[in-house]
Amino acid sequence: MARTSTGRWVARAAATGGGRTYRGQVPTNWYAALVIIVLLGLASVIYSRYEYQHPHHGPPAVQPTVGQTWFAGFSFDVCGTQLSPSSLPVSTNASKVGLSAQADGVIQIKPLNASQAGNNANLGAFVNHYPGAFLSPTHLQAPGHPRLTNGKACPAGTPDAGKTGAVEVYYWKNTDPATKPVVVRGDPRRLKLGNYSLVTMGFVPPGTKLPAVPQVTRSAVVNAVASSATTTTTAPATTTTTGK
């Protein structure tokens, strides 16, 4: 039987041992794959070493953190009467809450746990644990005074008696007298307090500008921060007692 053209092609290929051209070809793809594998392995080793030497702990925690101590100042204005810093009671629960009132209208911000730290160190966290005080977008109560409601008249005996009042809160980012206040909008309880910051909570007729925090409170805040820094950075002296 005569061979077909396909049979003759197979026979010729067999006679040449599969073809000289294929046997002499360099396996470029195999070598390229090998080089890529080696490079990837080397890069993995270098990256692992870098991560080991430069550990990444995530974004920095929002201050104040547990263990930090900040100080701020506060005051109340009730229908045109700014309460004297000396009349503001001192917190008796400072060991249990992260934000507490000290003398002369000073707020100690000292988070005891995560729920009191960072953005949780706000005005609401202070007022909510300050005996006799209450604050919301529509209500204000200063210690020793009645609770006042937006749209109601200021009580008798105040400079703004008979005038319709509303809750206002002003915030100063530091104790510099030249610093302009920020009028707090929305829920004032969410206002985060900063170190050296000042805040005045008031119930006044609309359009009334709240007074700045008294100078005695500003000075007390500065002194409290300075005293805390000295206590933190200065190691206690060691006394050695010897027998006679």
Protein Blocks (a to p, Z undefined) as FASTA:
>chain_A
ZZdfklmmmmmmmmnnopaklmmpccfklmmmmmmmmmmmmmmmmmmmmmmmmccebjad
ddddehiacdddddddeehiacdfklpccdfklmmpmbdcdehhiacdddfbfklgcjll
cfklmmmmmghiacdfkbccdehiacddehiacdehiakgoiacdddddddfbfbfklcc
dddehjfklpccdehiacddddddehiacddddfklmmmmmmmmmmmmmmmmpccddddd
ddZZ
